[in-house]
Amino acid sequence: MSAKKPVSNYKFTFGPWNISTGSDPFGPAVRQELDFAHKIKIYKELGFDGVQMHDDDIVPAGLTWQETERGAKSVKKILDDHGLVCEFVAPRLWEDPRTVDGGYTSNSASDRAYALDRSKKAVDIAKIMDTNDIVLWLAREGTYIREAKCPIGSVQRILDAVDALLKQDSKIRILGEMKPNEPMDMAYLPTPGHFLALCYKTIDPSRCGVLIESAHSILAGLDPSDDMANAIWHGKLWGVHLNDQNGLKYDQDKTFGAVDIRRAFNTIWVLERGGYDGYIGLDVKPMRTTKPEHQLKHLINSKEIFHKLVQVARTVDEVKVQAFRDDRDYEGLEAYILSHLMGG
């Protein structure tokens, strides 16, 4: 596959949750929460173009549709006033008590109905927010023990839910954001490849694709650049969440490139060569040890590292690379890439 022309200017987004208080399962918050309006003001100051949204980032869940519509329009105006777009809406199903056993794959019919109704409402909210993208992170669609659910039936239930959302609005696109574990021990459709296979079984495969997060691929023992390359080949890489991950641990959401700069370089090299023209989403969180006055540095640093690696990728000598490949001199190729990364 020949390289496509890269975009001249990438557009960047992050979610309000990426400016966090530092609480974790073992300790309380160490920084004060910033209100939504303050966070929105920060976006343009940092050079970002859009906002990643869960449904309840826009308006609390459980309101009447009239209240929901009024609240969503108010948030849309705030974004418009700041020159921002809503990149996508993602139904946050994993925090409600009714989804303790999963949403779409719950053994309870009433809980499955709740998950689907809330997801359909997220589609309607997305229309108000002027975005066609619905991101599905299937957080609790899995098990702690394999015998708890029928795995074959569970995949069918996920497909049925995706089809129902596609029917809800003719313009909506579904982006699967896959993760192999956490919060569930074992997830259904744990990788982007699994969701891509499901895309072709839906009622409209042209409106089903993936959003790939670096850390999620790493947690599955895969390289994010290979996952992204596969999705690009399918024409279905519609979103990325860039971050980094220190091994097969919990989802760390570290600054992009902070752990493995070569892995980050290969991610950008693939995006560049594949002509990816979607938003560059960051899903990074400040370390718990970060002082309040430094709590935006992870966003600033991730964006700066991205731009620097774009320049590195664009100055790779493709003729040299091909010569190394033709000669099967992969030791020479590795030395060239490492030297290039180090500014040699």
Phi and psi in degrees as a GROMACS rama.xvg file:
@    title "Ramachandran Plot"
@    xaxis  label "Phi"
@    yaxis  label "Psi"
@TYPE xy
-76.2753  153.689  SER-2
-69.6912  141.813  ALA-3
-94.8324  160.141  LYS-4
-69.0081  125.184  LYS-5
-71.2177  159.011  PRO-6
-70.4392  151.305  VAL-7
-78.2599  -37.3222  SER-8
-135.34  117.106  ASN-9
-78.7642  150.816  TYR-10
-108.568  139.95  LYS-11
-118.865  145.933  PHE-12
-140.489  160.847  THR-13
-152.083  168.718  PHE-14
-98.343  151.113  GLY-15
-54.8262  -26.4451  PRO-16
-71.2613  -11.6723  TRP-17
-80.1248  -5.91458  ASN-18
-107.634  94.3337  ILE-19
-115.052  169.524  SER-20
-87.6477  -11.1856  THR-21
88.7968  7.9697  GLY-22
-71.5894  151.057  SER-23
-146.75  176.979  ASP-24
-59.537  -13.1848  PRO-25
-113.748  2.88879  PHE-26
-168.133  158.385  GLY-27
-80.2181  -178.492  PRO-28
-61.0947  145.752  ALA-29
-119.144  -3.73467  VAL-30
-133.842  150.643  ARG-31
-72.7074  145.116  GLN-32
-71.116  135.626  GLU-33
-90.3768  138.993  LEU-34
-72.0208  161.35  ASP-35
-57.5079  -44.3699  PHE-36
-60.7894  -38.851  ALA-37
-66.245  -41.9506  HIS-38
-62.6428  -42.458  LYS-39
-62.3824  -38.3795  ILE-40
-61.892  -31.3767  LYS-41
-70.5418  -29.1567  ILE-42
-53.2856  -57.3691  TYR-43
-67.1709  -33.5912  LYS-44
-60.904  -31.9596  GLU-45
-92.312  -1.39007  LEU-46
84.2437  26.4114  GLY-47
-96.3986  156.516  PHE-48
-110.037  -22.1927  ASP-49
-152.574  171.89  GLY-50
-123.195  129.638  VAL-51
-81.5114  136.274  GLN-52
-133.212  136.663  MET-53
-87.4747  162.129  HIS-54
-58.6852  -41.3362  ASP-55
-86.5234  1.44315  ASP-56
-74.7121  -25.7465  ASP-57
-88.4421  -46.6515  ILE-58
-153.783  142.09  VAL-59
-56.6748  142.889  PRO-60
-69.9309  154.262  ALA-61
91.8746  -0.283187  GLY-62
-80.9978  164.125  LEU-63
-66.7388  162.944  THR-64
-64.7301  -36.4234  TRP-65
-60.9998  -44.131  GLN-66
-66.8623  -39.91  GLU-67
-62.9561  -45.3993  THR-68
-62.7155  -43.3981  GLU-69
-63.8354  -43.785  ARG-70
-66.3488  -41.0841  GLY-71
-65.0779  -39.9275  ALA-72
-64.7171  -34.8914  LYS-73
-65.2319  -43.6542  SER-74
-67.5855  -38.7865  VAL-75
-59.1852  -40.2311  LYS-76
-65.0091  -39.0293  LYS-77
-60.5773  -44.9263  ILE-78
-63.3513  -43.9441  LEU-79
-59.5719  -43.0809  ASP-80
-63.826  -25.2457  ASP-81
-100.373  5.70203  HIS-82
68.6441  32.9316  GLY-83
-114.144  156.324  LEU-84
-115.383  158.185  VAL-85
-90.4109  115.577  CYS-86
-68.6024  -46.8194  GLU-87
-158.614  168.176  PHE-88
-121.673  132.94  VAL-89
-122.826  120.414  ALA-90
-66.0025  123.415  PRO-91
-89.4555  87.4043  ARG-92
-89.5199  -16.7166  LEU-93
-82.7173  -7.66389  TRP-94
-99.8461  -11.7556  GLU-95
-81.1321  139.69  ASP-96
-56.5342  -26.5533  PRO-97
-73.9132  -8.53738  ARG-98
-113.557  23.462  THR-99
-60.7163  -28.9599  VAL-100
-105.419  22.5622  ASP-101
99.5334  164.021  GLY-102
-98.1227  -79.0009  GLY-103
-66.2911  -26.5123  TYR-104
-107.171  11.0424  THR-105
-59.7274  149.055  SER-106
-74.7722  -9.15404  ASN-107
-96.8527  123.44  SER-108
-63.1027  -38.3754  ALA-109
-68.7736  -35.5022  SER-110
-70.9238  -36.9437  ASP-111
-62.6803  -39.8133  ARG-112
-64.9242  -39.7879  ALA-113
-60.9472  -47.1925  TYR-114
-60.6886  -41.9756  ALA-115
-70.9712  -41.7924  LEU-116
-61.8414  -42.5298  ASP-117
-65.6752  -38.4757  ARG-118
-66.4996  -39.3881  SER-119
-63.5874  -38.0442  LYS-120
-64.5459  -36.1274  LYS-121
-62.7202  -36.7815  ALA-122
-60.7349  -44.2706  VAL-123
-66.6717  -35.6774  ASP-124
-65.9292  -40.3249  ILE-125
-58.9583  -37.1042  ALA-126
-62.1178  -40.6701  LYS-127
-66.2429  -36.5382  ILE-128
-81.0794  0.846687  MET-129
62.5431  41.9227  ASP-130
-129.651  145.26  THR-131
-100.472  3.30891  ASN-132
-105.098  126.038  ASP-133
-113.358  121.495  ILE-134
-97.9514  129.28  VAL-135
-111.135  105.323  LEU-136
-95.1844  112.206  TRP-137
-85.45  63.0596  LEU-138
-56.205  -47.8205  ALA-139
-108.734  16.4767  ARG-140
-86.1789  79.4694  GLU-141
-175.975  -159.777  GLY-142
-143.978  162.723  THR-143
-93.6831  -28.9968  TYR-144
-131.454  139.907  ILE-145
-63.9806  -28.7612  ARG-146
-75.949  -5.09199  GLU-147
-68.1304  -29.9101  ALA-148
-139.864  160.425  LYS-149
-80.0717  114.857  CYS-150
-66.2132  -34.6446  PRO-151
-69.227  -46.6848  ILE-152
-64.9482  -32.0779  GLY-153
-67.2878  -41.0425  SER-154
-62.648  -40.0107  VAL-155
-63.2402  -39.0942  GLN-156
-65.1015  -36.7895  ARG-157
-65.4796  -42.9059  ILE-158
-60.5649  -43.6372  LEU-159
-60.9705  -39.3307  ASP-160
-66.6213  -43.9725  ALA-161
-60.8355  -43.8733  VAL-162
-60.4343  -40.9422  ASP-163
-63.3961  -37.6768  ALA-164
-70.6094  -37.9923  LEU-165
-62.0414  -35.1315  LEU-166
-73.3915  -24.0207  LYS-167
-64.7029  -33.1842  GLN-168
-152.556  132.901  ASP-169
-74.0757  -12.8735  SER-170
-104.441  -10.9868  LYS-171
-68.7829  144.216  ILE-172
-114.7  143.846  ARG-173
-106.414  124.94  ILE-174
-114.485  112.805  LEU-175
-81.5884  126.149  GLY-176
-109.725  98.2355  GLU-177
-92.5979  148.642  MET-178
-149.628  135.129  LYS-179
-76.3907  -23.4496  PRO-180
-161.825  171.006  ASN-181
67.3426  110.649  GLU-182
-80.2544  -21.1418  PRO-183
-80.0579  153.105  MET-184
-66.9195  -41.7251  ASP-185
-137.43  120.265  MET-186
-96.737  148.805  ALA-187
-79.409  147.535  TYR-188
50.6549  61.9892  LEU-189
-74.9122  -13.1667  PRO-190
-131.619  163.583  THR-191
-56.4292  -35.3946  PRO-192
-60.8211  -38.3457  GLY-193
-62.3132  -43.862  HIS-194
-70.8804  -34.8851  PHE-195
-59.4425  -39.8507  LEU-196
-61.9168  -40.8061  ALA-197
-65.9913  -34.3411  LEU-198
-51.8898  -41.3339  CYS-199
-76.0932  -6.9331  TYR-200
-98.0304  -4.80413  LYS-201
-77.1643  171.653  THR-202
-70.6327  -17.8386  ILE-203
-148.543  83.2427  ASP-204
-57.8469  -24.6408  PRO-205
-67.7288  -15.5216  SER-206
-110.983  20.1769  ARG-207
-127.078  127.893  CYS-208
-150.113  -156.389  GLY-209
-134.724  153.555  VAL-210
-114.564  124.146  LEU-211
-109.344  126.534  ILE-212
-102.537  132.917  GLU-213
-51.3031  -52.917  SER-214
-62.3496  -34.8777  ALA-215
-66.9941  -39.6708  HIS-216
-64.5088  -42.8058  SER-217
-62.9102  -40.7036  ILE-218
-62.1596  -26.4134  LEU-219
-87.4937  3.64621  ALA-220
78.2523  19.0595  GLY-221
-112.8  163.99  LEU-222
-94.515  127.478  ASP-223
-55.6194  -36.4183  PRO-224
-65.9113  -35.6823  SER-225
-69.6448  -41.0367  ASP-226
-59.7357  -44.2956  ASP-227
-67.8693  -39.1564  MET-228
-62.0825  -42.0128  ALA-229
-62.005  -43.9002  ASN-230
-66.709  -37.9928  ALA-231
-62.5404  -41.7454  ILE-232
-58.5704  -37.0708  TRP-233
-78.0803  -8.73119  HIS-234
70.9053  29.4288  GLY-235
-129.686  18.3674  LYS-236
-88.1671  99.45  LEU-237
-108.351  -3.11922  TRP-238
-165.853  150.228  GLY-239
-134.367  147.694  VAL-240
-120.863  109.782  HIS-241
-94.7964  133.51  LEU-242
-163.927  -162.05  ASN-243
-144.62  168.501  ASP-244
-149.584  131.007  GLN-245
-95.7844  77.9836  ASN-246
83.7846  -171.983  GLY-247
-88.5689  66.7682  LEU-248
-111.508  -155.257  LYS-249
-69.2395  164.473  TYR-250
-68.7282  110.105  ASP-251
-93.1629  -26.1398  GLN-252
53.0509  47.0205  ASP-253
-77.9395  161.996  LYS-254
-51.1816  136.122  THR-255
-57.7292  127.184  PHE-256
82.5495  -0.181346  GLY-257
-71.8828  -27.0527  ALA-258
-99.4731  -48.1331  VAL-259
-134.899  95.7615  ASP-260
-68.2674  -31.0848  ILE-261
-69.2745  -39.4406  ARG-262
-62.9361  -40.1991  ARG-263
-64.7162  -41.0775  ALA-264
-59.2788  -46.2665  PHE-265
-63.7981  -33.8517  ASN-266
-60.4297  -47.5765  THR-267
-69.9712  -36.6561  ILE-268
-59.7121  -40.209  TRP-269
-67.5205  -45.6109  VAL-270
-60.4462  -40.7085  LEU-271
-66.0568  -50.2031  GLU-272
-69.23  -28.1855  ARG-273
-85.3064  -3.76814  GLY-274
67.8146  29.9475  GLY-275
-60.1196  126.791  TYR-276
-124.15  17.6717  ASP-277
-85.6726  -174.829  GLY-278
-70.4381  146.116  TYR-279
-93.3838  99.8596  ILE-280
-88.1045  134.258  GLY-281
-103.141  133.085  LEU-282
-125.668  76.2758  ASP-283
-126.186  145.952  VAL-284
-124.822  145.899  LYS-285
-67.6376  147.906  PRO-286
-61.6685  152.38  MET-287
-62.3984  -26.8858  ARG-288
-81.0982  -2.79466  THR-289
-72.0036  133.353  THR-290
-71.8638  152.642  LYS-291
-54.1818  -37.8447  PRO-292
-72.0916  -9.15311  GLU-293
-111.544  10.0336  HIS-294
-76.3008  3.17436  GLN-295
-107.446  -4.30989  LEU-296
-65.1552  -31.349  LYS-297
-64.23  -34.0277  HIS-298
-72.4925  -46.2023  LEU-299
-60.9754  -45.8755  ILE-300
-66.3558  -41.6118  ASN-301
-61.4349  -43.681  SER-302
-66.0002  -39.9081  LYS-303
-67.5045  -41.8467  GLU-304
-63.054  -41.2117  ILE-305
-57.3598  -50.6455  PHE-306
-61.6533  -40.3468  HIS-307
-65.6331  -40.0215  LYS-308
-72.4443  -27.7239  LEU-309
-60.1844  -44.7564  VAL-310
-65.2672  -37.8999  GLN-311
-62.5037  -46.4556  VAL-312
-62.4806  -38.2947  ALA-313
-75.3208  -13.2593  ARG-314
-106.329  8.11226  THR-315
-65.3387  133.052  VAL-316
-81.9121  100.763  ASP-317
-63.5232  -31.1042  GLU-318
-65.176  -43.1868  VAL-319
-63.0261  -43.9502  LYS-320
-59.0166  -45.8513  VAL-321
-65.2959  -36.4116  GLN-322
-63.3205  -42.8682  ALA-323
-61.3539  -41.5978  PHE-324
-64.4564  -45.852  ARG-325
-61.1034  -35.3806  ASP-326
-87.3145  -1.0315  ASP-327
53.6558  35.6178  ARG-328
-97.3278  74.7979  ASP-329
-75.9212  -23.373  TYR-330
-65.5696  -43.0941  GLU-331
-64.3708  -40.1956  GLY-332
-63.2961  -43.076  LEU-333
-62.6271  -42.6855  GLU-334
-63.1476  -37.9489  ALA-335
-65.1609  -45.9061  TYR-336
-63.7772  -45.4143  ILE-337
-63.5593  -42.3762  LEU-338
-62.3836  -40.2253  SER-339
-65.0053  -39.6906  HIS-340
-65.6815  -30.6461  LEU-341
-90.5219  6.41644  MET-342
85.3617  14.3884  GLY-343
